[in-house]
């Protein structure tokens, strides 16, 4: 597939919502047929996106080093307790934030984020006008927001399919299992292994997350059968 053809099918102005990712997935599978196994084994990819803005970034912070289920539970409790605005988070007592399950480190990160937005140090709306590297630099200036958090925000909230969270554990395990590797690849190894798929790393990540979820569910099912 020629580069110009890829550019045409990924033109955002020509595609309905979600189609850009699906087209990028098709390109990835064309460039690297090993990824076709994912659809065969795990079924069609479910497209998931989050609205850009403060609440979604807070949700991603919840997911740092936590399972998706645990992070979502904490996020739901936080939403039930507070309005998810920078002003509300900045004014909330630490005790309230601890009660919903936030660690001290994540409380501090969310408070620093809220303060940065309120003081105009960070403008989330302006990130859409920046390159990936510039947007990541803006986000990671906030202590507690690392490259993984920034890359996930760019991918899920700004729909930047060039953003590849290669340090994500599930992405690494998904690639390891897909290619039957002896060990889980590091971030740098995974970036090198998928360099031929640039700039569609975001589609690669979505596929590997989908595959990881399938493997996890498959393992749970097998375990339940064995116990029965």
ROTORVO-422278 format. One record per residue (C-alpha): residue number from 1; residue in one letter; x negated, y, z negated. Coordinates in Angstrom, 3 decimals, always signed. Each point is the difference from the previous one (the first is absolute). Example, Ala and Ser with C-alpha at 12.3 -4.5 7.8 and 13.67 -1.06 7.14 Angstrom:
2
@num=1&residuo=A&px=-12.300&py=-4.500&pz=-7.800
@num=2&residuo=S&px=-1.370&py=+3.440&pz=+0.660
***
This chain:
228
@num=1&residuo=X&px=+0.000&py=+0.000&pz=+0.000
@num=2&residuo=X&px=-1.506&py=+3.316&pz=+1.070
@num=3&residuo=X&px=-0.547&py=+2.771&pz=-2.530
@num=4&residuo=X&px=+2.287&py=+2.343&pz=+1.917
@num=5&residuo=X&px=+2.799&py=-2.583&pz=-0.101
@num=6&residuo=X&px=-0.383&py=-0.355&pz=-3.768
@num=7&residuo=X&px=+0.147&py=+3.773&pz=-0.416
@num=8&residuo=X&px=+3.219&py=+0.148&pz=+1.989
@num=9&residuo=X&px=+1.847&py=-2.643&pz=-1.983
@num=10&residuo=X&px=-1.077&py=+1.593&pz=-3.278
@num=11&residuo=X&px=+1.187&py=+3.488&pz=+0.930
@num=12&residuo=X&px=+2.082&py=+1.024&pz=-3.046
@num=13&residuo=X&px=+2.173&py=+2.287&pz=+2.108
@num=14&residuo=X&px=+1.178&py=-2.958&pz=+2.074
@num=15&residuo=X&px=+0.699&py=-2.509&pz=-2.759
@num=16&residuo=X&px=+2.846&py=-0.412&pz=-2.512
@num=17&residuo=X&px=-0.876&py=-0.345&pz=-3.727
@num=18&residuo=X&px=-1.963&py=-3.186&pz=-0.740
@num=19&residuo=X&px=-0.732&py=-0.685&pz=+3.660
@num=20&residuo=X&px=-3.478&py=+1.509&pz=-0.184
@num=21&residuo=X&px=-1.079&py=-2.567&pz=-2.588
@num=22&residuo=X&px=+1.598&py=-2.865&pz=+1.913
@num=23&residuo=X&px=-1.776&py=+1.068&pz=+3.175
@num=24&residuo=X&px=-3.286&py=+0.282&pz=-1.880
@num=25&residuo=X&px=+0.516&py=-3.514&pz=-1.396
@num=26&residuo=X&px=+0.494&py=-1.253&pz=+3.560
@num=27&residuo=X&px=-3.250&py=+1.685&pz=+1.017
@num=28&residuo=X&px=-1.874&py=-1.577&pz=-2.923
@num=29&residuo=X&px=+1.303&py=-3.455&pz=+0.951
@num=30&residuo=X&px=-1.016&py=+0.627&pz=+3.600
@num=31&residuo=X&px=-3.508&py=+1.066&pz=-0.978
@num=32&residuo=X&px=-0.414&py=-2.765&pz=-2.599
@num=33&residuo=X&px=+2.256&py=-3.031&pz=+0.590
@num=34&residuo=X&px=-0.847&py=-1.423&pz=-3.445
@num=35&residuo=X&px=+2.553&py=+2.448&pz=-1.442
@num=36&residuo=X&px=+2.782&py=-1.696&pz=+1.963
@num=37&residuo=X&px=-0.137&py=-2.765&pz=-2.625
@num=38&residuo=X&px=+1.565&py=+2.362&pz=-2.500
@num=39&residuo=X&px=+3.291&py=+0.281&pz=+1.873
@num=40&residuo=X&px=+0.054&py=-3.758&pz=+0.609
@num=41&residuo=X&px=-0.554&py=-0.820&pz=-3.685
@num=42&residuo=X&px=+1.560&py=+2.975&pz=-1.793
@num=43&residuo=X&px=+2.668&py=+1.166&pz=+2.428
@num=44&residuo=X&px=+0.524&py=+3.503&pz=+1.460
@num=45&residuo=X&px=-1.510&py=+2.954&pz=-1.810
@num=46&residuo=X&px=+2.351&py=+2.162&pz=-2.068
@num=47&residuo=X&px=-0.770&py=+3.678&pz=+0.547
@num=48&residuo=X&px=-0.205&py=+1.967&pz=-3.267
@num=49&residuo=X&px=-0.716&py=+3.699&pz=-0.396
@num=50&residuo=X&px=+0.243&py=+2.491&pz=-2.855
@num=51&residuo=X&px=+0.905&py=+3.676&pz=+0.157
@num=52&residuo=X&px=-2.954&py=+2.356&pz=-0.188
@num=53&residuo=X&px=-0.299&py=+2.021&pz=-3.197
@num=54&residuo=X&px=-0.713&py=-0.050&pz=-3.714
@num=55&residuo=X&px=+2.282&py=-2.910&pz=-1.086
@num=56&residuo=X&px=-1.526&py=-2.390&pz=+2.543
@num=57&residuo=X&px=-3.529&py=+0.956&pz=-0.973
@num=58&residuo=X&px=+0.880&py=-0.622&pz=-3.656
@num=59&residuo=X&px=+1.402&py=-3.411&pz=+1.025
@num=60&residuo=X&px=-3.277&py=-0.854&pz=+1.736
@num=61&residuo=X&px=-1.946&py=+1.045&pz=-3.095
@num=62&residuo=X&px=+2.206&py=-2.438&pz=-1.963
@num=63&residuo=X&px=-1.236&py=-2.730&pz=+2.331
@num=64&residuo=X&px=-3.680&py=+0.471&pz=-0.763
@num=65&residuo=X&px=-1.266&py=-3.371&pz=-1.280
@num=66&residuo=X&px=+3.541&py=-1.230&pz=-0.672
@num=67&residuo=X&px=+2.263&py=-2.445&pz=+1.762
@num=68&residuo=X&px=+2.668&py=+1.551&pz=+2.201
@num=69&residuo=X&px=+2.746&py=-1.329&pz=-2.281
@num=70&residuo=X&px=-1.554&py=+1.439&pz=-3.169
@num=71&residuo=X&px=-0.682&py=+3.347&pz=+1.656
@num=72&residuo=X&px=+3.570&py=+0.247&pz=+1.295
@num=73&residuo=X&px=+1.425&py=-0.796&pz=-3.444
@num=74&residuo=X&px=-2.042&py=+2.784&pz=-1.597
@num=75&residuo=X&px=+0.950&py=+2.406&pz=+2.781
@num=76&residuo=X&px=+3.711&py=-0.727&pz=-0.433
@num=77&residuo=X&px=-0.229&py=+0.629&pz=-3.740
@num=78&residuo=X&px=-1.836&py=+3.251&pz=+0.663
@num=79&residuo=X&px=+2.690&py=+1.121&pz=+2.467
@num=80&residuo=X&px=+2.702&py=-0.798&pz=-2.538
@num=81&residuo=X&px=-1.781&py=+2.056&pz=-2.655
@num=82&residuo=X&px=-1.144&py=+3.058&pz=+1.979
@num=83&residuo=X&px=+0.592&py=+1.972&pz=+3.139
@num=84&residuo=X&px=-2.973&py=-0.846&pz=+2.187
@num=85&residuo=X&px=-1.307&py=+3.504&pz=+0.614
@num=86&residuo=X&px=-3.438&py=+1.439&pz=-0.776
@num=87&residuo=X&px=+1.547&py=+2.357&pz=-2.570
@num=88&residuo=X&px=+1.806&py=-2.822&pz=-1.825
@num=89&residuo=X&px=-3.066&py=-2.251&pz=-0.115
@num=90&residuo=X&px=-2.248&py=+2.861&pz=-1.123
@num=91&residuo=X&px=+2.393&py=+0.871&pz=-2.834
@num=92&residuo=X&px=+0.746&py=-3.570&pz=-1.121
@num=93&residuo=X&px=-1.507&py=-1.080&pz=-3.344
@num=94&residuo=X&px=-2.553&py=-2.802&pz=+0.239
@num=95&residuo=X&px=+2.216&py=-2.047&pz=-2.325
@num=96&residuo=X&px=+2.829&py=+0.039&pz=+2.550
@num=97&residuo=X&px=-2.294&py=-1.123&pz=+2.792
@num=98&residuo=X&px=-1.503&py=-2.753&pz=-2.138
@num=99&residuo=X&px=+3.473&py=-1.287&pz=-0.869
@num=100&residuo=X&px=+0.796&py=-0.778&pz=+3.628
@num=101&residuo=X&px=-3.220&py=-1.996&pz=+0.340
@num=102&residuo=X&px=-2.589&py=+2.422&pz=+1.331
@num=103&residuo=X&px=-3.575&py=-0.539&pz=-1.157
@num=104&residuo=X&px=-2.003&py=+2.917&pz=-1.353
@num=105&residuo=X&px=-2.047&py=+0.118&pz=+3.196
@num=106&residuo=X&px=+3.093&py=+0.192&pz=+2.210
@num=107&residuo=X&px=+1.627&py=+2.595&pz=-2.221
@num=108&residuo=X&px=-3.109&py=+2.147&pz=+0.387
@num=109&residuo=X&px=-0.053&py=-0.533&pz=+3.788
@num=110&residuo=X&px=+3.669&py=+0.924&pz=+0.419
@num=111&residuo=X&px=-0.430&py=+3.072&pz=-2.192
@num=112&residuo=X&px=-3.075&py=+1.144&pz=+1.940
@num=113&residuo=X&px=+1.889&py=-0.539&pz=+3.253
@num=114&residuo=X&px=+2.979&py=+2.003&pz=-1.252
@num=115&residuo=X&px=-2.245&py=+2.837&pz=-1.203
@num=116&residuo=X&px=-1.889&py=+0.081&pz=+3.320
@num=117&residuo=X&px=+3.259&py=+0.328&pz=+1.938
@num=118&residuo=X&px=+1.425&py=+2.648&pz=-2.335
@num=119&residuo=X&px=-3.212&py=+2.049&pz=+0.232
@num=120&residuo=X&px=-0.136&py=-0.335&pz=+3.817
@num=121&residuo=X&px=-3.256&py=-1.920&pz=-0.206
@num=122&residuo=X&px=+1.709&py=-2.759&pz=+2.000
@num=123&residuo=X&px=+2.706&py=+0.431&pz=+2.635
@num=124&residuo=X&px=+1.525&py=-3.369&pz=+0.840
@num=125&residuo=X&px=+2.073&py=+1.425&pz=+2.837
@num=126&residuo=X&px=-3.138&py=+1.290&pz=+1.709
@num=127&residuo=X&px=-1.608&py=-3.446&pz=+0.153
@num=128&residuo=X&px=+1.929&py=-0.783&pz=+3.158
@num=129&residuo=X&px=-2.050&py=+2.639&pz=+1.830
@num=130&residuo=X&px=-3.352&py=-1.480&pz=-1.068
@num=131&residuo=X&px=-2.100&py=-2.834&pz=+1.385
@num=132&residuo=X&px=-0.109&py=-3.252&pz=-1.967
@num=133&residuo=X&px=-3.394&py=+0.879&pz=-1.491
@num=134&residuo=X&px=+1.112&py=+3.508&pz=-0.956
@num=135&residuo=X&px=+3.244&py=-1.240&pz=-1.556
@num=136&residuo=X&px=-1.842&py=-2.666&pz=-1.993
@num=137&residuo=X&px=-2.482&py=+2.612&pz=-1.207
@num=138&residuo=X&px=+2.856&py=+2.216&pz=-1.180
@num=139&residuo=X&px=+1.652&py=-2.823&pz=-1.920
@num=140&residuo=X&px=-3.135&py=-1.456&pz=-1.541
@num=141&residuo=X&px=-1.036&py=+3.354&pz=-1.456
@num=142&residuo=X&px=+2.506&py=-0.895&pz=-2.736
@num=143&residuo=X&px=-1.756&py=-2.166&pz=-2.582
@num=144&residuo=X&px=+1.706&py=-3.393&pz=-0.137
@num=145&residuo=X&px=+1.059&py=+0.043&pz=+3.662
@num=146&residuo=X&px=-2.453&py=-2.151&pz=+1.898
@num=147&residuo=X&px=-0.386&py=-0.922&pz=+3.627
@num=148&residuo=X&px=+2.451&py=-2.934&pz=-0.271
@num=149&residuo=X&px=+2.771&py=+2.244&pz=-1.354
@num=150&residuo=X&px=-0.650&py=+2.620&pz=+2.674
@num=151&residuo=X&px=-0.090&py=-2.557&pz=+2.821
@num=152&residuo=X&px=+3.242&py=-1.636&pz=-1.146
@num=153&residuo=X&px=+1.670&py=+3.424&pz=-0.175
@num=154&residuo=X&px=-1.132&py=+0.812&pz=+3.531
@num=155&residuo=X&px=+1.243&py=-3.341&pz=+1.293
@num=156&residuo=X&px=+3.358&py=-0.328&pz=-1.771
@num=157&residuo=X&px=+0.994&py=+3.655&pz=-0.345
@num=158&residuo=X&px=-1.618&py=+1.737&pz=+2.968
@num=159&residuo=X&px=+0.199&py=-3.055&pz=+2.287
@num=160&residuo=X&px=-3.679&py=+0.294&pz=+0.918
@num=161&residuo=X&px=-0.620&py=-3.344&pz=+1.691
@num=162&residuo=X&px=-3.695&py=+0.845&pz=+0.116
@num=163&residuo=X&px=-0.123&py=-0.200&pz=-3.813
@num=164&residuo=X&px=-1.285&py=-3.403&pz=-1.142
@num=165&residuo=X&px=-0.099&py=-0.710&pz=-3.777
@num=166&residuo=X&px=-2.774&py=-2.567&pz=+0.389
@num=167&residuo=X&px=-0.726&py=-0.109&pz=-3.737
@num=168&residuo=X&px=+3.506&py=-1.333&pz=-0.728
@num=169&residuo=X&px=-0.174&py=-3.422&pz=-1.650
@num=170&residuo=X&px=+3.028&py=-1.421&pz=+1.823
@num=171&residuo=X&px=-1.311&py=+1.212&pz=+3.364
@num=172&residuo=X&px=-3.363&py=-1.631&pz=-0.677
@num=173&residuo=X&px=+1.546&py=-3.286&pz=-1.177
@num=174&residuo=X&px=+2.400&py=+0.005&pz=+2.954
@num=175&residuo=X&px=-2.907&py=+0.336&pz=+2.434
@num=176&residuo=X&px=-1.984&py=-2.668&pz=-1.850
@num=177&residuo=X&px=+2.865&py=-2.495&pz=+0.196
@num=178&residuo=X&px=+0.877&py=+0.870&pz=+3.595
@num=179&residuo=X&px=-3.566&py=-0.695&pz=+1.128
@num=180&residuo=X&px=-0.774&py=-2.772&pz=-2.510
@num=181&residuo=X&px=-2.992&py=+1.837&pz=-1.442
@num=182&residuo=X&px=-1.843&py=-1.465&pz=-2.982
@num=183&residuo=X&px=+0.035&py=+3.300&pz=-1.891
@num=184&residuo=X&px=+2.104&py=+3.120&pz=-0.065
@num=185&residuo=X&px=-1.544&py=+2.719&pz=+2.195
@num=186&residuo=X&px=-1.102&py=+3.252&pz=-1.602
@num=187&residuo=X&px=+1.280&py=+3.331&pz=+1.234
@num=188&residuo=X&px=-3.035&py=+0.547&pz=+2.198
@num=189&residuo=X&px=+0.100&py=-3.547&pz=+1.348
@num=190&residuo=X&px=+3.695&py=+0.326&pz=+0.839
@num=191&residuo=X&px=-0.536&py=+3.324&pz=+1.752
@num=192&residuo=X&px=-2.704&py=-1.632&pz=+2.109
@num=193&residuo=X&px=+2.094&py=-3.104&pz=+0.721
@num=194&residuo=X&px=+2.929&py=+2.116&pz=+1.215
@num=195&residuo=X&px=-1.973&py=+2.761&pz=+1.739
@num=196&residuo=X&px=+1.192&py=-1.261&pz=+3.407
@num=197&residuo=X&px=+3.566&py=+0.793&pz=-1.079
@num=198&residuo=X&px=-0.542&py=+3.710&pz=-0.668
@num=199&residuo=X&px=+1.892&py=+2.299&pz=-0.113
@num=200&residuo=X&px=+2.806&py=-2.377&pz=-1.018
@num=201&residuo=X&px=-1.263&py=-0.974&pz=-3.453
@num=202&residuo=X&px=+3.345&py=+0.966&pz=-1.495
@num=203&residuo=X&px=+1.746&py=-2.626&pz=+2.120
@num=204&residuo=X&px=-2.651&py=-2.526&pz=-1.063
@num=205&residuo=X&px=+0.695&py=+0.842&pz=-3.660
@num=206&residuo=X&px=+3.777&py=-0.382&pz=+0.430
@num=207&residuo=X&px=-0.513&py=-3.390&pz=+1.629
@num=208&residuo=X&px=-2.364&py=-1.216&pz=-2.724
@num=209&residuo=X&px=+2.308&py=+1.207&pz=-2.799
@num=210&residuo=X&px=+2.840&py=-1.838&pz=+1.702
@num=211&residuo=X&px=-2.120&py=-3.150&pz=+0.227
@num=212&residuo=X&px=-1.137&py=+0.292&pz=-3.629
@num=213&residuo=X&px=+3.618&py=+0.289&pz=-1.200
@num=214&residuo=X&px=+0.857&py=-3.097&pz=+2.030
@num=215&residuo=X&px=-2.916&py=-1.954&pz=-1.489
@num=216&residuo=X&px=+0.948&py=+1.090&pz=-3.511
@num=217&residuo=X&px=+3.623&py=-1.060&pz=+0.454
@num=218&residuo=X&px=-1.104&py=-3.258&pz=+1.576
@num=219&residuo=X&px=-2.229&py=-0.732&pz=-2.989
@num=220&residuo=X&px=+2.854&py=+0.722&pz=-2.439
@num=221&residuo=X&px=+2.340&py=-2.279&pz=+1.925
@num=222&residuo=X&px=-2.518&py=-2.837&pz=+0.055
@num=223&residuo=X&px=-0.630&py=+0.429&pz=-3.723
@num=224&residuo=X&px=+3.740&py=-0.129&pz=-0.746
@num=225&residuo=X&px=+0.388&py=-3.162&pz=+2.082
@num=226&residuo=X&px=-2.880&py=-1.674&pz=-1.822
@num=227&residuo=X&px=+1.550&py=+0.831&pz=-3.381
@num=228&residuo=X&px=+3.444&py=-1.243&pz=+1.005
***
